[in-house]
Amino acid sequence: MRLLHRIKLFSLVIVLTVASIVTMASPVGATGTPDTSGSSSSRTSAAAPAYTIDNYDVDITVNQFNRLHIEETIKATFHQQRHGIVRSLAKVNHVARMDGSKSTVNAKISNLKVLSHRFTTSESSNFTNIKIGDPNAYAKTNETYRLSYDYDLGTDQLSRADEFYFNIIGAGWNTGITKVDFHITMPQEFNGKPGFSTGAYGMRSGSDIVEYSVKGKEITGHTTAPLAAEQALTIRLELPQGYFKEDPFRVFLAKYVFVIPIAISIITLIASIFVVTQEKYKITPVVQYTAPGGLNSLEVAFADKGEIKRKNAASMVVYLANKGYLTIDIDGENFTLTKLKDYDGQNESERIFMNGLFNNDHPHKVAKAELEGEFYTTVYATTSTISRGHLKTELFAKKNPTKTLLRLGRVVAMAIILACACFAATLEDNPEKSLMLLLGSLSLLIVPMALMLQPTDWQISAMISKGFGILIFLVPVFAISLFAHKRPIIAVTTIAITILTIGARLTGSIKPRTKEGYRVKGEIMGFKEFIEIVDKPRLEALLAETPTLFYDVIPYAYVLGVHKKWGDKFEGIALQPADWYDSSEAFSYSTMADFVTDGLSEMSTSIASSPDSDSGGFSSSGYSGGSSDGGGGFSGGGSGGGGGSDW
């Protein structure tokens, strides 16, 4: 069942990944003109507008980095009661040229000021809307609105040339404009001839109603005829490549905002590796052919890893059998346990386990079928007794300053990485879309990272679980990488967080130990090393001294994951049958080896399985515009402008 849940989770993540990417890859929204359908004038006939603009004066100062400082003076006459006007500034500009080329220019609006009236601002996906006027009073018949703002167009979009392509008046106004005056100051002199266009969006004519002059780096002009509602005034001036410069500060930030996350994540990974290495140096393996004195198999499992996996449960059956408390009778896939005597030891976990096997329902003998779906409560009680008992305080320290410091470092590193990512997104062509992509990408990584950080045990079911964790982790990473060539910040952030996750995974299994804990860990490592490297002559000599050595070691070898190696060591060595083991097959090395390598795992599955679980189970842990005279643009086709309405 649990494996099925993981498969469903894996499928769900794939679906969410595809859906998120499709959603994130779609345009943020249309950016033609601001929506004025809710304005007052839209409900008034064209013959009786609520207000008109008598004069619209625009003063633009362009600097060498393609940033504009704009000052607007709007003189309006109100024919009906209104509170004021709404000025909508375009943040996303879909620029189109007469040669068919297009580009998207995302402007950054800052230093917004309204010098003449009260105002409030609101943001939509494509516009900054400035509501000018007093909600508690109506505007006077004649009002003059003065506002200023900075309009940063960023890096020039053309590869063969630079351009100043700007809507002096956008096509989004819902009323007519009697006259427009404009004054544009460029950063340096130019040789090109500006082209003007007026009219509805897409018009390539109308320069005949524009009079202008060029003096040095200044362009001054005005319209000679009114603009109707939703008509624009656009200028396009083609400039030599390199006319606009890249802001060196922006270039510096853009460079290092990608370097910092990777550098920080690598530093934390190196620190994690260092901590893991230093932890190993604290342990001195002591090779020995017996388990640490006084510890049963489940206690050794806890002393080794700081937790007890449910698969270790069968080791206690063999341990108690080897102590003379019960016998094991194997019949094919079934088994029967027979009680030989009451438990008379002092170990609480062993007493709980023994009393759980032989209770009032089956006091003397219990079969496999009677344990399935029932005995798991005893397994949990046994492992909890160990993980919460005296061994926890004797072997494990309550705090590990180094690990705590490393964890804090990862939190700080994550905060810096996310801060760099968010800042880098503001440097992208479309900052809002970049932030949406970034947040969407990070959300896809939450579940995979959680799975990767889960402590796992190296058994088949756990390896499958870890495999699914890795796959679920790689799916969004692969999908995100499809956009990495256009959105490098996503790739960089993903890589940095992946490195952080690997570091967290490396140190996740470290348990802070006491001096006694390191000593016992060294004995366990030495015992495990003995099982792995002991040769046949040495085994034969030890068997001569301790005939039950093979059976004594089985439960410990099982919890340490080297039981198969231990069984293989005895191939060709004559074994005496264990008096606690019986089988429907004649005793031989192969039948005993099968019991050690496969039988114990099957027994664990049976005795520790809950009604709705598989073999993965729980673990108990001690931690808790253009015109005929040139320009190449058309009306409303440039950046800026936007529009406005009344309210």
N, C-alpha and C positions, 0 to 999 in steps of 0.2 A: 504493500500500500504506500509506504513512504517513498519508494522508488518511483511509483506511479505519480505521486505528488510532485516529485522533482521533475519528471518528464513534462507534466502539465505546466509547471513553472517555467521550464526551459522554453516550451512552445509559446507561452504567454509573453515572455520577454522578447522573443523574436517578433511576434505580432506588434508589440508596443514599439519596438525599435523601428520597424518599417513604417508604422503609422506616424511615429514622431518625426522621422526623417522626411516623410512626404509632407507632413504639416510644416516642418521647419524650412523645407526647401521652397515652399510656395511663397509668393510675394507677400509682403506685409500688408499691402493694400493699395488701392488706386490713389494716384496723386495728382490728378488733373486740376480740379478746382475745389475749394472748400464747399462743404454742403451748406447751402443757404436756404434749404427748403423750409426750415423752421423759423426763418426770420420774418419780421413783420411785413417787410415790403413784398415778400413772395406772395402774400395774400392780398396784395393791393394791385389794382390794375396798372398796366404800364403807363396809362394816361395820367395817373395820379400817384406818383411815387411818394413815399413817406418822407424822403429826403433826397437832396441832390448835392453833389460835390462841386463847388464853384471853382476851386483851385486846389491842385494837388502838387505840392512842391517837394521834390526829392533831391537830397544832396548825398552823394555817394563818394566816399574816399576809399580807394583800393590800395592795399599795401603789397609789398613784394611777395608775400606768402599767400596771396589770393584770399585774404581776409578783407571784408568790407565793413566799414563803419557807415551806417545809414541813418540819416535824419529826415524825418517826414513831417511836413506841415499840411494838414488837411483842413480846408475851410468848407464847412457844410452848412446848408440851409435846410431846416426841418419844416415840412409842410403839414406834418401831423405830429401828435404827441409821441415822443420817443425819449428814452432815457439817454441814448447815446449811440455809439457805433461799436461794432466788433471788427477788429483788425486781425486777419488770419495770415500768419507767416508760414510759408511752406518749409518743412524740414526735409522732405524727400522730393527730389526734382527729377522727373523723367525727361531728360533733355533730348530733343530731336532736331536734326539738321536737314537742310535741303538736299544734301547728297545721300540721304537715307540712313546715315549713321546715327546711332543712339547711345546714350550712356545714362547712368543713374548717378546723380550727385546728391549726397546727403550732407546737408548743411547743419552746422552747429550754431545755435542762436544763444547769445549771451549778452550780459550788460543791458538788459531790456529796461528802458525807462519811459514813462509817460510823464511829461513835464507839466501838462496843463490840467489834467483831470485825475480823479480817482480811477483806479482800474484793478481788475483781477485777471489772472491768467489761468488757462486750463490747457491740458495737453491731449491731443488725439494721436493716432498712429502716425499721421502725416503732417499735422499742423500744430503750431502754437497759437492758441486763440486768445486775443487780448480784448477783454470786455471793458470798454472805456465809458465812464459816466457814473451817475449816482442812481442807485436803485430806488432811492427814496424821493427823487425829484426828476422832473422832465427837463430835457435839454432846452436851452433857449433857441429862438428861431435861428439865430446865426451863432455857430460855434466854431472855434478854431482848436484843432487837436494837434498837439506836438508830441512826437515820440522819437526815440532813437534806440538803436540796437546794433550789435556786432553780428555779422553774418559770415561765418567761416566756411568757404567752399572747398577747402583742402587741396589736395594735389590735383593739378589739371588733368582732365581725363583724356585729352588727345595725345597721340604718340608722335604725330608728324609736326605738330604745331601747338601753340598755346592759344587760348581764346578768352575773351570776356563776353559772355553770352548771358544776358540778364534781362529779366522782365522788370522794367522800371515801374510799370503798372501791370499787375497780374490780371488774368481773365476771370477772376473770381468775385469781382465787385457786383453787387445786385442793383446798382444805380448808375446813372450817367455821370461823367466827369467833364465839366465845361472846358477846363484848361489844365495842362500839365506843364510844369516847369521842372527842368532837371539840370543838375550840375554834377559832373563826374570828374574826379581827380585820380588819374592813374599813377602808379608808382614811378614811372619814368616815361620819357617821350616815346612815340611809336610812329611808324611809317604807314601803317595800314589805314584804310578808309572805313569808318564804322558804317554798318548797314542798319536801317531802322525798318520796322514793320508795325502796323497797327491793325486792329480789327479783332474779330472773333478768333478763337484758338485755331491755329493752322493757316491763317491767312499769310500770304507771301507778298503782300502789297501794302500800301498805305503810307509810304514814305513821303508822299506829296503833302501830307498834313504835318510834317515834322520839319522844323527849321533848326539848324544847329551850326555851331562853329567849333573849330579845334584850334587851340592855342597852346603850344608846347605839349604838356601832358594833361591838359584839361579839355573836357568836352562840355559845352553849354548849349542848351536848346529848349524848345517848347513846342507844344502842339498848336496848330492854327485852326483846328476844328474840334468839336467835342468828341469824346469817346462815349459810346452807348454802354448800357449795362453789359457785363461779361465781355468787354473788349479790352485788349491788352495793348501796351506799348513796350516793344522789345528792341534791345540793341544787341548786335553781334559784331565784335571786332576781333578779327584773326590776327594773332601776334606771333612773332618768331618763337621757335622752340627754345625754352629756357628763359623766357621773359619772366615767368613766375618762378620763384625759388622754393625749394623745400625748406621748411622750418628746421634748422639744425637741432633745436631742442626736441622737436617732434621725432626727428630721425633717431636721435640718441635714445629717447624713451622707447620708440618702436623696436629698437635693436635689443636693448637690455631688458625690456619687459618680457621678452621670450627667453632670454638667457637665465634670468633670476630663478624662475620656477624649476627649470631642469637642474640648475646648480644646487639649489636648496634641497631638492628631492634626492639628488645623488649624495649630498653631504649626510642627510639623515640615513640613507641606506648604508653608507660607510660606517656611520656611528652604530647602526644596528648590527652590522657584521662584526664590528669591534666588540660590542657588548656580548654577542654570542660566543666569540672566540675567547674573551676573558672569562666567561662563565665556564667554559671547558677547562681552562687552566686551573680553576679552583677545585677540580675533581681529580683525584689520583686513583686510577683503577688498581685494585688489589686482586690479582688473579687467585681464585680459590675454587674448589670443586664442590662447595656447599653454599647454600643460600645464606644471607645474613642471619645470624642466630636469632631465634625466637620469633621470626616473621613467617606467617603463612603465605600462600601464593598470592592472595588478593592484597595483602599488606605490602608485599614486594612490588606488585603492580602500582600501588599508590605511592610508595616510596620512590619508585622509578620515574613516574610521569606526573605525580600530583593529582591523578585522577584514576578511576577504575572504569574500564569499558565493560559493557554488559557481556560481551563475548568471552570475558575472562571467567564467567561464573562456573563453567564446567571444571575449571582447574580445582575448585574447592571440593568437588565431588571426589576427584582422584586423590587430593590431599587427605581428606578424611578417610577414604578407603585405605590409603597407605598407612594411616595411623591406627587401623584396626576397628573403625567404627561401622563400616558397611562393606558390602560386596557389590560388584557390578556384573550383571549378566547381559551379554549382548546377543541378540537374536535378529540377524539381518539389520533392518532399519530401526528396530525397537530395542529397548533396554529396560531392565528391571533393577531397582536398587533394593537391597535387603539389609535391614538393620541388624548389626551384631551385638551392639551394646549401647546403653545410654551415653550421651556425651558427659564426660567427667572432668574436662579441662577447665581452665580459667579464662579462656579467650571468649569475649562476648560475641564477636562476629561469627566465630565457629559455632557457638551455642545456638545463635539465631538461625544459622543455615541448617544445622542438624535438626532442630526442632521444626523447622519449616518443611523439611523433607518428610519427616515421620511425625505426623500430627494425629489428631483424633480420628480423622477420616481414613488415614492409612498409617497406623502406628508401627507396623513391622515391615511392610513391603509396599513399594510404590512403583508404578509403571510409567513409562513415557507419557502415555495418553492422559494420566492423572495429573501430570505436572504442567502440561501445555496450557497456556492461557490462565494459569492460576499461580504458579510458583514465582512469577516475576515480582510479586510484592515482597516476597522473602528476599529475593536477590537485591531489590532496592533497599530494603531494611539493612541487609548485611553490608552492602557497599557504603551506605550512609553512615553506619556505625563506625566504619573504618575512617572515612574521609572527614568525619566531624569529631573523631576521638583524639586520644592522646598523641597519636602519630602526627597529627596536623601541627600541634604546637612544638613537638620535639624535633621534627624534621624540617618544617617550613617556617620561614620568618614572616611576620605579619606585613612588613613593608620592605620594598626594595627601592632605595632612593635613586639608584641608577636607572632602573626601569621606569620609575615615575618621571624622572627628568627627561628620559627619552620620549615617553608618551607626551609630555608637555611640549617637547620640541617638535613632535609631529603635528600637534594641534597648531602651534605657531606657524610651522611650515605650510600647513594646509591653508591657514588664513592668508599668508603672504601669497601663495599660489593663486588663490581665488581672487585676492585683491588685484594681482597683476593681470589675471585673466579678464576681470571686469574692466580694468583700466585699458587693457589692450583692445577690448571690444569697442571702446569709445574712439579708438584710433582707426577702426575699420571704416570702410565706405558706408556701411549701414550699421551704426552702433546698436540700434534697437533690435534689428534682426540678429546681429552677432550675439547680443546678450540672450535672446530667446534660444538661439542654437546652443549657446554655452550651457544655459540652465537645463535645456532639454537633454543635452549630452550627459551632463553630470547626474541628472535624475536616473538615466539608464544605468549608471555605474553603481548605484546604491546597493541593489540586491546582489549583483555579482561580487562586490567588495565584501559584503557581509558573509557570503558563502565562502569566499577565499579565506576570511579570517576565522572561520569556525575551526576549532581544534578537531582534527580527524585522526583516526587510528588506521594503521596500514593493514587493513583487511580488504577483501574484495569489495564488499558493499561500501566501505568507506572510500575506497579508491574510485568507485563509480561515482559516489557523491562528490568527491573532490573533482573528478573529471567533469561532471556536470557544472560545478562551480566555475572551472576554468573555461569551459565552453560558453557558459552564460556570460562570463566576463569578456570573452573574445568577440562574441557576436556584435555587441554595440560598438566595441573598439573598431572592428572591421568596418561596420557601417559608417561610423563617424569618420573614418579615414577616407571614405569616398569624397568627403567634402574638404579634406584637409588642405588640398592644394589651393582652395579658395578661402578657407577659414583656418589659417595656420594656428591661431590661438587655441582652437578646439583640439588640434593634434597635440600641441605643446602641453596643454592642461591635462589631457588624457594621459600622455606619457608620464608627466610628473606625478599624477595621482597614482598611476600604476606602480611606479617606483616606490612611492610611499607605502602602498599596500603590501608590496613584496617585503619591505623592511619591517612592517608591522607583523607580517606573517612569520618572519624569521624569529622575532623576539617574542611572539605570542606564546610559545611553548615554554619559555623560561619561567621557572618558579623560584622565587627567592627562598633560599635554604639557610638553615642554621648550620653551625659547625658540625653538629652531629649529622645533619641532613646530607652534607657534602661527603662525610665519611661513609655513610650507608650507601649513597649513590655510587661512590667509588667501589665498594664491595659488590654492588649489583653489576656494575660494568665489568669488573674483573670476573665475576661468576659467568656472565654472558660471554665474555671473551673465551673463557675456558671451554664452554659448550661449543663454541665455533671453531676453536683451533686444536683441541685435544686430539692426539693421534691414537691409533689402535693399540700400540704397545702400552701406552700410558693408561688407557682405559682398562686393558686386561689386568694390569697391576692393581689398579684401584678396585676393580671388581673382586679381586682376590681378597682384598681387605674389607670391602663393603659390598656383598652380593646384591643388595637391594638398590645399588646406586642408580641404575637405569630408572627404576620406578620412583625413587626419591626425587629425582630431578624433573620428571615429566611435568608436574603442575607448574613449576617455576619456568621451565623452558617454554611452556605454552603461553604464559602471560608476557614473557619477554619476546615472543615472536620468533623463537629459534627452535621450536619443537620438531620441525621437519628435519633440521640439521642434526638435532640430537638423535632422532630415530635413525637417520642414515649412518651415524657413527657406529652403530651396532650391527651393521650388516656383516655377516660372517662370524659374528661372535655368539657363542652359545649362551642363550638366556634361560634362566630358570623361570618357570611360570609364576606369576604373582598369585598369592593365595586369595587375593580379593577380586581377581578377574576371572570370568568364565565366558565362553563364547560357544555358539552353535557350531563353529568351525574348530578344527583341531588347532591347538596352540602351535604357533610358529613365529618366526621373526616377522614374516610378512603380515600376518594377522595383527600382531601387536603394533607394527609400524603403521598399518592402516588406521588402527584405533587412535594412535598418537597424532597422525597427520590430518585425518578426516573425521574420525569418530568424535573427537572432543569438540570440534566446531559444530557438528550436527547436534551434539548433546546441548551445547550452549544455546543454540537456536531454540531447542525444545523447552529447556527449563527456564529460560529468561524471556520468552516471547510473551507479549501482552496480546489480548484478543485482536487488536487492530494494528499491529506493527510488524515490521520485518526485522531482520537481524541487525539493522543499524543501531537502533535503540538509544537508550539514555546512557549517560556516563555520570558517575558521581565524582565531584571535584571538591577539593578543599577550598575553592575560591568562587567562594560563592560569586525771335522772328526776322527774315531777310527781305530784301527789296531788289528792284532792278539795278540799283547802283552798288550792289555787292552785299557782303555780310554772310550769306549762306544760312541764315536762320529764318524763322517765321514767327508770327505773332503768338506769344505765350509759350514758345518752345524752349526758352532758356530757363535758368535757375531763378529762384526768388519770385518776388511779385506777390503771389498768393491772392488775396482778395479781402472782402469785407462785407458787412451787412449792418443793419440797424437792429436795435433791441428796445 
